[in-house]
């Protein structure tokens, strides 16, 4: 079960030591794909799609259009109306949260002879990447499309890899319909990101790419920054849980296992001042795995651990240093601890708010910074899909009043024509 470390002794640091994984060979592979697509366009895109995903791209076409999306929605509505009801409710909740992030233009003046301000414009073209495979994550699609839509991005594209039958899941098409997306491209992997970054005859060029993906997708995002903007370079999913003896051990065990079932490199950390709770959590994990012996959560328990602290302040000190993607505060009156949180992607307050609530239903975005980047990154939001542009207006009178100050700084910086551009203005 989970190894228990002692914060006072500092032995927990061994657990967090950098594993030093080398992705240089993977990066070379991705760079070769990007370079090939930049040079040969659609021809290269087709080659890679047929190599990695679908050998019948010519037959099925490069995208699914609106009539098929609408037909899939009608099919799902008939087969599983509760799924449709659930998606509609989640969309509404996510919209209600993100509406509060909408920024507005502002304008003000320091004197009657000037105007200063900022205008807001949406990014014009955005791609939302949807991973392929057997897994299907409608929540991620919603979390990426809704902020872009509220930012009034005029062109939102969606792409996902397909296999040889060319089928995009009806449930995915249903969600697209409910989000107002009218087509989806049949492209995946690094080749999809490269194609949308450069544009081809068949594929539009976008200005930003968002959405989760595998290692090759993440490396492609990294290498394409500058050609396009991205949401973030996401690493393995993670949770930190701060709890004391008042919490039910089984609830903590369930949240650790829920995190562990993401993939083999997901991690969970319980920080507690109660050795009794630590022991009980380990016992609960063992019991739950006996009930669910085939659970994929078993694979990543080696990445999970428990740290014993002397007090709750130490717990938050450690959590803020880790800057986790998800932070659960399972303490009595959890709201009073919110001011102690400096670095975290998203915070879940109280024993009745597990991470799954935020993953699927609450409303705040679940596209979150990982691997300590919550120290300087924020969750995906409406603000990620807008551009801010400042503007200035000076009357002749205001320029005359200001020119000596402008000239002084220009001279210090060694830029004489900057100075002359105001001093000699007629």
N, C-alpha and C positions, 0 to 999 in steps of 0.2 A: 504494500500500500504506500501512501504518500510519506516521504521522509520528512521528519520534523527537525527544524533548525532552531537555534537560539539566537535571537537578535543581539542580546547583550554580549555574547561570545564572538559575534561576527562571522559564525560559520556558514550563515546563509549566503555569503558572498560567493562561495564556491559554486552554488547553484546557478548564479547569474553570470558566471564568467562567460565571455564571448566564445562561442564554439568555433569561430573562424572558418565558416563554410565558404568555399571558393566557387564562385559562379562565373569565373572568367571564360571558361569554355562555352558555357551556355550563352554568354553575352556575345562571343564571337559568332556563334550560329545565328543569333538574332540579328546582328549587324549585317551579316551576309544576306539575310532575307530582305532587310530594309533596303540595302544598296541595290539588290536585284530588282525590287519593285520600283524603286525610284528611277531606275534606268529603263526597264522594259514594260512597266505599267500593267495593263490588263493581262497580257500574256504571262507574266511572272505570277500575278495573283492567281490565275487559273491553275498554273502548274503546282503552286503550293497548296491550294485548296484541294486539288485532286490527290496530291501526295498525302496530306495529313487528315483530310476529312471526307470529302465526297468526290468520287470518281465520275459522277454523272451530272456535274454542274451545268454542262451544255444542255442537258435534257430538262433539268428541273428549273433552270433559270437562276438569275442572280438574286432575285428577291420575291417575297410573297406580297401580293398587292391587297388593297383594301377589300375587295369583294370576298376574298378567301378569309381575311381576318374577321369580317362581319359574320360570315357563315360559321366560322369556328366559335364565335361568341354565342350565336344562336344554339349551336349544338351543345355547348357546355351549359348554357342556361337551362336547357331542357334536361340534361343528364344530371347536373349537380347545381341546383339553384342556390344552395347554401354557400357554395364556393363563391359564386357571383356576389351574393349578399355580403360575404365577408370582405371581398376585395373592395367593394364599393364603400364599406364602412372604414376600412383602413385608409383608402385614398382620401376620404373626408377628414379623418383625424390627422393625417400627415399634412394635408393642405392647411388645416386650421392652425397647426403649429408653425409651419413655414411662412404663412402670411405675415407673421410678426417680424420677419427678417427683411421685408421689402424696404429698400432705401428710396428716399425721395430727393429730388433736386433741391438745393438750397441756394439762396442769394442774400447778400447783406452788403452794407457799406460802412466804411470807417468815417467817411466824410460825404458830403452831398455831391462831391465831384468824382466819385468812383463807385464802381459796382464790382463785387467779387462773388464767386460762387462755384458750384459744382453741378454738372449734369450727369445723369445716369443713363447708360445705354446697355442693352443686353448684348452678350456675345451672339454673333449672328448665326453660327452653325456649330452644332454640338452633336457628337456621337455618343450614344450609350451602348456600351459593350455588355452583352449577356453571355455568360459562359455556356458551353454546350455540355455534352455528356448526359448521364442518366439523371443527375440532380437538376432541380428546377427551383429557382428562388424568385418567386413573384415579388416578395418584399423588397429585394434589391432593385428590381426594375422600377418599382414605385418610388423608392427613396432617391433614385437618380433622375427620374423624369419630372416628378412634381416640382422640385426647386427650379429646374430649368424652365418649366412651363410658367411658374409664378414670376420668374424673371422676364418673361415674355420673349424668350429665345424664339426667333421666327422659324428656324429650321432645326428640328430635332430628329436625328436619324438613329436607328437601332440596328444592330447586327448581332448574329449568333451563328456559330458553326452548325452545319447539318451533316448527317451521314448519308449513305447511298440512297435511302428511300426518299430523301429530300424533305422529310416531314419536319415541320416545326410543331411542337406540342400545341394541341388545341388550347390548353390552359394558358400558355404563354400568349397566344394570339388573342385570347379572350381578355387578358390583362391589357394588352396593347390597345384593343378596342375601347376599353373603359378609360384608358388614359388619353384617347384621342390620337393615337399614333396610326398612320394610315398605310405603312409598309415596313417590312423588316428585311434586311439583307442576309444572305446565306454565306457569310464569311466569318472566319474565326482566327484566333491566334495572332502572332506577330504580323502575319501578312495582311490581316484585316486592318490593324492599326496603321501600318505603313501606307496601305492603299488610301485610307481616309485622310491621312496626314498630307500626302502629296497630291491626291486626286488623280483620277484616270479618266478615260473616255466614258466609262460606265459607272464610276464611283465618284461621288462629290467630295471635294476637299472641305474638311471641317477645321474649326479653330480650337476646339477643345474636345478631349476624350475622357469620359468617366465610365466607371463601372468595374466590377471585380473581374479577376482572371487568374490564370495559373502563372507559374514562374516566367514563362516566355512572354506572356502578355505584360507582366510587370516590367521585365527587362526592356521590352519594346517601348513602353511608356517612358522609361528612363532615357533611352537613346533618342527618342523623338522630341523631347522637350526642346523648345526653340522653334521647331516647325509647328508644333501645337502646344497648348497648355494641357495639363492633366489635373485630375482630382488630387491624387496623392500616390506615393509608392507604398502600397500596403504590404505588410508582412504577416506573419502568423497571427491568428486571432488569440486574444488573451483576456483574462479577467483577474482582478484582485478583489478579494472579499475580506472586509474588515468586520469581525464579529466578536462578541463576548459570550459568556456562559448563558445569557438569557435566551439565546437563539436555539431553535430546534436543529440538532445535528443532522437529521435526515434532509432537511431543506438545504443545508449547505452542501451536503454530499451530492444531492441532485443537481445543484448549480455547477459544481465542479465537473460532474459527469456530462452535463449538457454542454459545457465548454469543450470538454475533451473529445466529444464526438464530431467536432468540426472536421478535423483531419489529424494526421499523425504528428504535426508540429504545433498544434494548438496547446496553450498552457493555461493553468489556473493556479492561483496562489491564495491560500487562506492565511490571513494575519490575525492572530488572536492573543489575548492575554490569559487564556484559559487552557491549560494543558488537558483538563478534563474534556473540554469541547474537541480538542484536536484528536484525542483518542476515540471519542464517540464518532467523529466524522469518518475516521478511517474504518471503524467498524461498520458504519452505514454504507460506505462505498463497497466494502467487501460483500455485504448482504445484497445490495442492489445488483452487483455484477453476477452474483449467483442466480438471481432471478432473471437476469438478461444476459446470459453467457455469450451470446453472439453480438453484443453491442460493440460498435466500432470505437466507443469511448475507451475501451481497454488499451487501444494502441498508443495513446498519447499520455497515459498516466505517468510515464517516466518524466514528462515535462511539467508535472504538477507537484506542489509541495506545500508545506505548512511552516510558518515562521512564528515562534513564540516571542511576544514582546512583554515588557513589564507594565506598560500602560498604553492607553489609546493614543496619546500624543506620539509615541514611538511608532505606532501603527500608521498614522497619517504621514509622519516623516518618511517612512519607508515607501509608502504608496506614492507620495509626491516625487520621490527620487525615481521610482519605476515608471511613472507617468503612464498608467495602463490604458488600454483601449476602453475597457469596461471597468467600472468601480462599483461594487455593491457595498453599501453601508448598512450592515445588519446589526444595528444597535438600538436600544430604546431611544425614543425621540430623535430620530436620525436627522431631522431638519437642522437641529442645533449644531451639527457637525459640518454642515455644508460650507461654512466659511473656512474650514480647515483644508478644503480641497483646492489645491493650486494647479495640479496637472492631472488631467484625466480626459478621455474622449467623451464619455457619457457616464453619468452617475445615476445609480438606482438606489432609492432611499427606502429602507425598511425591509423587513422579512417577507412582505407580500409583494415585492416588486423585483422579481428575478430578471436577469438579463433578457430572457425570452420575451418579456413584456415589451421591452424596447426594440427587440429584433423585429417584432411583427405588428405591434398594435398601438403603442403609446402615442407616437407622433414625432418626437425628435428623431433626427436622421440617424440611421445605423451605419452609414459609411463613415468610419472613424479612423483617426490616426493610431498607428500601432508602433511597437518597438521603441517606446520612449518619445516618439515625435509629438505626443500631446503637449510637450513642453513648448512647442512653437507652432503646431498646426491645430486647426479646428475641425469639427465635423463638417461634412458636405452641407452646403446650404444655398439659399437663394443668392447670397453674396458671391458665391463661386461662379455665377453665370452672368455677372454684370461687369461693366467697366465704368470707372469714375474718371471724369474729365473736368479739370478745373478751368475757370475762365476769369478774365480780368478786363475791366474797362476803366481807363483814366481819361478825364477831360483834359483840355490843354492847361487849364489852371492847376489841376492836380499834378500834372507832369512837371510843371515849372516849380511847384513847391517841393517835389520829391527828387529832382534831378541831382542835386548836390550829394544826397545820400547814396544814390545809385552810382554816381561817378566815383565816389570815395572807395566803395567796395570794388568796383571794376579796376581801378588803378592798383589797389593792393593785390588783386589777382593777376595783374599784368596783362589786362585785356583792354587796350586803349580804345579800340573801336566800339566796345560795349559802352564805354564812357561817352565817346563822341556821339553815339547814336541817340543819346538823350540830351547832351549839352548843346549840340548844334541843330537840334530839331527846330524847324520854323513853325 
